[in-house]
Amino acid sequence: MAADEILCPQVFHRGCPFCEDTAGSSRFQQIGGERMRPSIYFNVHLVSDSTGETLNAVMRAAAAQFENVTPLEHNYYLVRSDRQLERVMRDIEAAPGVVWFTVSDEALRLKLEQFCRARHIPTLAVLDPSIHMLSRHLGVTASDRVAGQHALNAEYFERIEAINFALAHDDGQNLQGLADADVILLGVSRTSKTPTCVYLANRGVKAGNIPLVPGMAMPSVLDSIDPVTGPMIIGLKIGVERLVQIRSQRLMALNENSVTDYTDEEAVRAEVTEASRLFQRRKWPIIDVSRRSVEETAAAILNKLNQRHSQ
């Protein structure tokens, strides 16, 4: 491997020095010729009879608890037949590691578990502990319905409507329609307004956003929103140094090298200060996104919405 090569892509392919290893290996990652701390690479096979979203989320949350560990993901979605499972098992045998699965069909589950047990490959039925606990608590047997969480019910269509709303009311578009939102996000450029709105939409929340641009007046539509019954207006704030860093990276990605107020520290400081003063004057809730992921920001917004609804 060349000295400046970084990590193997998280898919299995023969000939790869990582994937061709067996249960796991420890290697030194080298970046720019500098020898770094060793990382552990291991194969994890995620077998699902549905979309695999649950498996991916749980596996990545678990792997994140370990430093210098990189799972090499092998994803198998919509596995619902013996023929599909046979292909999966061939891949597992070619690249042993651990197997996590969400498969409802008892015959397929048994076949996969017996195959792995015979080869001393660890398996985990990810949803079983949760299902068994609920079954004991409710006194009801689970239905083993495949992809039950993806039913085309009213909740599903509400999410689709919320996604369409977020796209139609992004970046200050269709301001008059914001009266129908659940939440309106305000913030200076590069405070993750758009991805946060899209993430909230996937949770069924209608979210729109308005950028705060230096020298431009705040849209008058916000003055007509009832603070009790209307959409919740939330200000997103960010640290100056962090914002300059994000904006500089953005310009680099666009091959833009000119120096402007967009990345000038003093100009950015004035922009951030004015936004914070606006939020405080209007007594709008504020969330600091400086070190938050989009998911964490959305979770904080959902908490505020829940608190409002419980009052």
N, C-alpha and C positions, 0 to 999 in steps of 0.2 A: 504494500500500500504506500502511495506517495506521501511524503511528509506533510503536505498541506491538505490532504483529504480529511473530511470531517466524518460525520456519522453515516452509517449505512441507511438507506431509505427503509421505512418501516413496512416492507413487504418482503416476502420470501422469494429469492431467486437463486438458482443453483450457480455455483461458482463464486458467490459472495463469501468472503472470509468470516463474516459474522454468522450468516444464516447456515453455512455449512457446518459450523460447530454444533455440538449436541445440546445438552440441557442448558448450558450457559457458559460464558467465558468472561475473563477479566482482562482488559487490554488498556494500554495507555493511549488516550486520544492525543493527537499531535496537531497543533494549529500553528501555522507559520513557522514550523521548525522547533517550536517550544514544547517541551515535554510537560504534559498536564497530569493531573491526578488520575488514577485508573478509574475506568468506568466498567460497570458490569452490564453486559448485554445478554438478554435471554429471550427465547421465543415464547410468545403467549398467543394461543389460538382461541379466538372468540367466535363461538358457534351459536348462531341464533336462527330461530324459525321465523323471525320478524326482521325489523330494520337494524337491529344491533345497537340502537342508541343507548339502551340501558347498560349493556355490557361495556361499551366504550367508556361511558361516563364513570362507572364503578371501577373499572380497571385503571383508568388514568388517575382517578382520585386516590386509589390505593398506592399506585406506583410513585405518586408525587410525595409520599411520606418517606421515601428512601432517597438519600443523596447518592449521586453518581450511579444511578441505575437507569438503563434505557431499555424499555420493552420493545421487542421487534414484533409488531402486530401482524397477525395473519387473520384477516376478517372473512367470515363466511356468513352471508345473509340469506334469508329465505330458504333455509335448509329444511325441507318438508318431505323428502322421499328417501328411500334406501339408496337410490342411485346417487343423489346429491351427497348423502352421508358417506358413501364409499369414497368419493373423491376427497372429501374432507379428511377421512382417516388416512388416506395415502399421504396427504400433505403433512399430517401430524407425525406419521412414522418417519418421513423424510427429514423433519426438523423438530425433534422432540423438545419439549419445554413444559409448559403448563397449559391446561385446557379449561377455559371458563365457558359455560354454556347457559342458554335459556331456551330449552326445547320442551314443549308441552307434551308431545306424543310419547307415551310410555315406552313403546317398542323401540323408537329411535334413541331415546335416552338410555335405555338398558343396553342397546347395542354399542353406543358410544362409550359408556362407562365400562363395560366388559372389555372392550378393545383397549382402552387406556390402562385398566387395571392389569391386564396381562403383560403390558409393557412397562409397568411401574411408572406411568405418567400421571402426575397429580391432576385431579379434576375438581371443579367447583361448580355446583348448580347455584348460580348467583341469587336467583329469586326465592329459592326454597325456604331459607330461614324466615323471610318476611311473610311468605304465604302460609307457612305452618303456624307462625305466631298469630296471624289474623284468624286462621281457621280455628285455633284453640280458643281465642278470645270471643269470636262470634258464634262458635258452635255450629259452623256451616262448612261444608266441604267445598273446596275450590273447584271451579268449572274446568280448569285446564284449557281455557279458550286461547287460541293462538292470536297474538297481536291484539288482545282485548283493549289495550290503551289507545289503539289507533282506529277505533270504531268511528264511522261517519255519522256521529251524533250531533246534537245542537252545539256542544262544546267545541267540536272540531270546526264547524262552520263559523263559530264566533272567532276562533283563532285566524281562520282565513280572512274574515272581514277585518280583523285587527291588523293583519299584515298589509292588506290593501290600503287601510287607513294610514298606516305609518309611511308607506311609499308615497301616498298622495299628499301628505302633510309634512314632508321632509324639508328641512332647510328653509323654513318660512313660506312654503307654498300653500295656497288655498287657505289663507289666514282666517277667513270667515267660518270655514268648516271646523276650526279648532274648538268651537263651542261644544262640539259633540265628543271631544276627547275625554279620556279618563285622567290623563296627565299631560302637561305641556312642559317640555324641558327647555331651559334657556342657558346659554353659555357662550363664551368666546369661541373662536375657531379652534378645532382640534381638542375638544373636550369629550369626544366619543358620544355626541348626541345621537347621531344616526344609528350606529350599531346598538346602542342602548334601547332606542325605540323599537328596532327590529326584534331584539331579544325579548322585550316586554310584549310585543305583539304575539310572539310564540307562546306566551303565557296567557293570551287572551285579553291583554290590556291595550286599549286604543291610546297610542302615544304619538304626539307630534312634537316638533322642535323648531325653535327660532334662534338663529345666530345673532349674537350681539356684535355689531360691527362698529368700530370707532367712527364717530362723526355722523352716524345714522340714528335717527330717532327711534324709540321703541314703538312697535306697532300699536295703534290705538285700540285694536281689538282686545288687548289685554285689560284695558280699563273697564270694559263692559262685562267682564267675567265675574260672577258672584263668587266670593271667596269661600262660601259655605256649600253651596249647591253646584257650583260650576266645576270645571276641571281643576285638579290640583296643579299649581304652577310651582316648579322646582328649579332652583338655580344650581348649576354645576360650576364649581370653582376648582381652580388648579394652581399649584405653586408656579412661580415665575420661572425658576430654573428648569423645572420639569417641562413646562410648556415650550420654552425656547428649544430644549432638546428635541421634543417631539416634532416641532415645526421645522427645525433644521434637518432632521432625518427625512421629513416629507419632501423638502426641497431637493435634498440629495437624490432621492428616488426619482425625482422629475428632472434630474440633471440641470437644476437651476442654481447658479452660483452667485447671483446678484445679492447685494446687501440691501435690505429694505426694513421698514418698521415691523414687518411680519415677524422677524427674528431678532430685532434690536432689543436688548435687554431692558433698557429704560422705557422704550415704547410699549413693550409687552407688560412691564410693571404697571404703567399707567392704565393700560387696557384692562388688566386683571383687577386693579384697584377700583376702577369705575364700575365694573360688573358687580363686585362685592358690595359696593355702596348702594347700587340699585337694588340688589336682593334684600339688603337690610332695610332700606327705606320702605319697600313694599311688604316687608315682613314675610317674604317667601321662604319656605324651607330651603336649606342649602346642603348640598352633598359635596364633599371634597373628593375629587376623582384622581388626585395626584398619583396615588399608589394603588388604586383600585382597578381590578379587571372589569370588563363590561358586565360580567355575571355578578360581581360583587356590587357594582353600582345599581344594577337592576334589582338585586335582592333588597338593598336599602330603600329603593323606591317602593317596592312591593310592601315592605314593612310600614312605610308611611301611609300608603293607601289603606292597608288593613287597619291601622290605628284610627284613621279618619272614619272608616266605615263602622268601627266598633263604638264610636262616640255617640 
